[in-house]
Structures are given as structure tokens and as C-alpha cells.
């Protein structure tokens, strides 16, 4: 599996996890919702960290070819982090928790779509063969840990 296949699969997994929690929010016991949301936050933060460290570190934010897509990715990441910050401030049974959870799910879905349609293709277009090889090597090393 190469790095882009992994990230596409990971995007789908994170998106499905968020959707499942939203879908079952009213049915699941509060403890299960709480634990599932904790796991979701951990998974989405790990995903974003891996994108940054394994894909985007090869590019300078001032790289003219990558500047726009990296700026939009950073904005989407910040929106997710802000939503997570809001979510952790509200108890699972308080008004607003479900709405914030639905917003987080939508932001995750939007990030996954952006990754698939814009970020990954642009990285593949702008990266040299040497960069792609190094990305895949770093990816393989990370996955063995």
C-alpha cells in the first residue's frame, strides 16, 4: 500500500466513524457516545498530524504551486480543531453537544473530500519522484512503529 492509498482509506475510516456516532447518538448510552467521541478526536488528530508530517513537510508554505492548497488545508484543520475544542467543553448530555458533534462530522467529511479531490492530487503533481519515494519510505517506517 502506498501513502496515498493509505490516506484515502484513512479518510474514509475517520469519516465513517464520525457518521456512525452521529447516526447513533440518540440510541447509544451516553458512556458509549463519550468513549466513541474521545476515540474519534484521537483518530482525526492523528490523521491530520500524519498528513502534515508525512505529506506536507516536503513543501514550503511559500511554494507557489502548493501555497493555495496548503492554506486551505490549514484552514480546514483549524476549523476541526476549533470544533473539537468546543465539543470537549460540553458534556455529552448537554444541549449543543449533538449539534457540535454533527458539525464536527460535517467538517471531517469536508476535509476528506478536499484531501481526495485537491490535496492528494496536488501533492502528487508537485512532488518529485525523489519526494514521493521519501514520503513512501517515511510512511512505511511510521507504520512499523
C-alpha positions as CSV (number, residue, x, y, z in Angstrom):
1,X,0.0,0.0,0.0
2,X,1.4,3.4,-0.9
3,X,1.0,6.5,1.2
4,X,-1.9,8.0,-0.9
5,X,-3.9,4.7,-0.8
6,X,-3.4,4.7,3.0
7,X,-4.6,8.3,3.4
8,X,-7.6,7.7,1.2
9,X,-8.6,4.7,3.2
10,X,-7.9,6.6,6.5
11,X,-10.1,9.5,5.3
12,X,-12.9,7.0,4.7
13,X,-12.4,5.3,8.0
14,X,-12.5,8.6,10.0
15,X,-15.5,9.9,8.1
16,X,-17.4,6.6,8.7
17,X,-16.5,6.7,12.4
18,X,-17.9,10.3,12.7
19,X,-21.0,9.4,10.8
20,X,-21.7,6.3,12.9
21,X,-21.5,8.3,16.1
22,X,-23.9,11.0,14.8
23,X,-26.3,8.3,13.5
24,X,-26.5,6.5,16.8
25,X,-26.2,9.5,19.2
26,X,-29.8,9.1,20.4
27,X,-29.6,5.3,20.6
28,X,-26.3,4.7,22.3
29,X,-25.8,5.1,26.1
30,X,-24.0,8.3,27.0
31,X,-20.9,6.4,28.1
32,X,-20.6,4.8,24.7
33,X,-21.1,8.1,22.9
34,X,-18.5,9.7,25.1
35,X,-15.9,7.0,24.6
36,X,-16.6,6.9,20.8
37,X,-16.2,10.7,20.6
38,X,-12.9,10.5,22.5
39,X,-11.7,7.9,20.1
40,X,-12.8,9.9,17.1
41,X,-10.9,13.0,18.3
42,X,-7.8,10.9,18.8
43,X,-8.1,9.4,15.3
44,X,-8.8,12.6,13.5
45,X,-6.0,14.5,15.3
46,X,-3.6,11.6,14.4
47,X,-4.8,11.6,10.8
48,X,-4.1,15.4,10.5
49,X,-0.7,15.0,12.1
50,X,0.3,12.3,9.8
51,X,-0.8,14.3,6.7
52,X,1.4,17.2,8.0
53,X,4.4,15.1,8.8
54,X,4.3,12.6,6.0
55,X,3.0,14.6,3.1
56,X,3.2,18.3,3.7
57,X,6.6,18.7,5.3
58,X,8.3,18.3,1.9
59,X,6.7,21.6,0.8
60,X,7.3,25.1,1.8
61,X,4.1,27.1,2.5
62,X,5.5,29.7,0.2
63,X,5.9,27.2,-2.7
64,X,3.7,28.9,-5.3
65,X,2.3,25.6,-6.6
66,X,1.3,24.4,-3.2
67,X,0.6,27.7,-1.4
68,X,-3.2,27.8,-2.0
69,X,-3.9,24.2,-1.3
70,X,-1.8,24.2,1.8
71,X,-3.5,27.4,3.1
72,X,-7.0,25.8,2.5
73,X,-5.9,22.6,4.2
74,X,-4.6,24.6,7.2
75,X,-7.9,26.4,7.4
76,X,-9.9,23.2,7.4
77,X,-7.6,21.7,10.1
78,X,-8.1,24.8,12.2
79,X,-11.9,24.6,11.9
80,X,-11.8,21.0,13.0
81,X,-9.5,21.8,16.0
82,X,-11.8,24.7,17.0
83,X,-14.9,22.4,16.8
84,X,-13.1,19.8,18.9
85,X,-12.2,22.4,21.5
86,X,-15.9,23.4,21.6
87,X,-17.0,19.8,21.8
88,X,-14.8,18.9,24.8
89,X,-16.2,21.9,26.7
90,X,-19.8,20.5,26.6
91,X,-21.0,17.4,28.5
92,X,-22.4,14.6,26.3
93,X,-26.0,15.2,27.6
94,X,-26.0,19.0,27.4
95,X,-27.8,20.9,24.7
96,X,-25.3,21.8,22.0
97,X,-23.3,18.6,22.2
98,X,-25.2,16.8,19.4
99,X,-25.1,19.9,17.2
100,X,-21.4,20.4,17.7
101,X,-20.8,16.7,17.0
102,X,-22.8,16.9,13.8
103,X,-20.7,20.0,12.8
104,X,-17.5,18.1,13.5
105,X,-18.8,15.2,11.4
106,X,-19.5,17.6,8.5
107,X,-16.1,19.2,8.9
108,X,-14.4,15.8,8.8
109,X,-16.4,14.9,5.7
110,X,-15.4,18.2,4.0
111,X,-11.7,17.6,4.9
112,X,-11.9,14.0,3.4
113,X,-13.4,15.4,0.2
114,X,-10.8,18.1,0.0
115,X,-8.0,15.7,0.6
116,X,-9.2,13.3,-2.1
117,X,-10.1,15.9,-4.7
118,X,-7.5,18.6,-4.2
119,X,-4.7,17.9,-1.6
120,X,-3.5,14.5,-2.6
121,X,-3.6,15.1,-6.4
122,X,-1.7,18.4,-5.9
123,X,0.9,16.7,-3.7
124,X,1.3,14.0,-6.4
125,X,1.6,16.6,-9.1
126,X,4.1,18.8,-7.3
127,X,6.3,16.2,-5.7
128,X,9.4,14.9,-7.4
129,X,10.0,11.2,-7.8
130,X,12.6,11.6,-5.0
131,X,10.0,13.3,-2.8
132,X,7.4,10.6,-3.5
133,X,9.9,7.9,-2.7
134,X,10.9,9.6,0.6
135,X,7.3,10.0,1.5
136,X,6.5,6.3,1.0
137,X,9.7,5.3,2.8
138,X,8.8,7.5,5.8
139,X,5.2,6.2,5.7
140,X,6.4,2.6,5.8
141,X,8.7,3.4,8.7
142,X,5.9,5.2,10.6
143,X,3.5,2.2,10.1
144,X,6.0,-0.2,11.5
145,X,6.1,1.6,14.8
